Amino acid sequence: MYYVAAALLVLSGLFYSASHHEIGSLGVTMCTYGSRFCDNPLIVFSGAALAAAWGMFVSVK
């Protein structure tokens, strides 16, 4: 679950950068297909936080 949280965190950063036009043509493509996430990358970040919290909750030590 931590891998999923890390992947979502990276995607959140990419969508944030794409919304501010910092990553060139990749950002334009990302915002074309994921315009909702470009408008509000906090949605993806919240998913990352929930995945990390769930990972801590279900981990057995």
C-alpha positions as CSV (number, residue, x, y, z in Angstrom):
1,M,0.0,0.0,0.0
2,Y,2.9,2.3,0.5
3,Y,3.9,1.9,-3.1
4,V,0.4,3.0,-4.1
5,A,0.7,6.0,-1.8
6,A,4.1,6.9,-3.3
7,A,2.8,6.6,-6.8
8,L,-0.2,8.8,-6.0
9,L,2.1,11.4,-4.4
10,V,4.2,11.5,-7.6
11,L,1.1,11.8,-9.7
12,S,-0.1,14.6,-7.5
13,G,3.1,16.5,-8.1
14,L,2.9,15.9,-11.8
15,F,-0.6,17.2,-12.0
16,Y,0.3,20.2,-10.0
17,S,3.3,20.9,-12.4
18,A,1.0,20.3,-15.4
19,S,-1.5,22.8,-14.2
20,H,1.2,25.5,-13.8
21,H,2.5,24.7,-17.3
22,E,5.9,23.6,-16.0
23,I,6.5,20.3,-17.8
24,G,5.8,21.2,-21.5
25,S,3.9,19.1,-23.9
26,L,3.5,16.3,-21.4
27,G,1.5,18.7,-19.2
28,V,-0.8,19.6,-22.0
29,T,-1.5,16.0,-22.7
30,M,-2.1,15.2,-19.0
31,C,-4.5,18.1,-18.6
32,T,-6.3,17.1,-21.8
33,Y,-7.1,13.6,-20.4
34,G,-7.2,14.5,-16.7
35,S,-8.5,18.1,-16.6
36,R,-10.3,17.5,-13.3
37,F,-7.0,16.5,-11.6
38,C,-5.1,19.4,-13.2
39,D,-7.7,21.8,-11.8
40,N,-7.5,20.3,-8.3
41,P,-4.4,18.1,-7.7
42,L,-5.4,18.0,-4.0
43,I,-7.8,15.2,-5.0
44,V,-4.9,12.9,-5.9
45,F,-2.9,14.1,-2.9
46,S,-5.8,13.2,-0.6
47,G,-5.9,9.7,-2.2
48,A,-2.2,9.4,-1.4
49,A,-2.7,10.4,2.2
50,L,-5.6,7.9,2.6
51,A,-3.6,5.1,1.0
52,A,-0.7,5.8,3.4
53,A,-3.0,5.9,6.4
54,W,-4.6,2.7,5.3
55,G,-1.2,1.1,4.9
56,M,-0.2,2.1,8.4
57,F,-3.5,0.8,9.7
58,V,-3.3,-2.7,8.2
59,S,0.5,-3.2,8.6
60,V,1.5,-6.0,10.9
61,K,4.7,-5.7,12.9
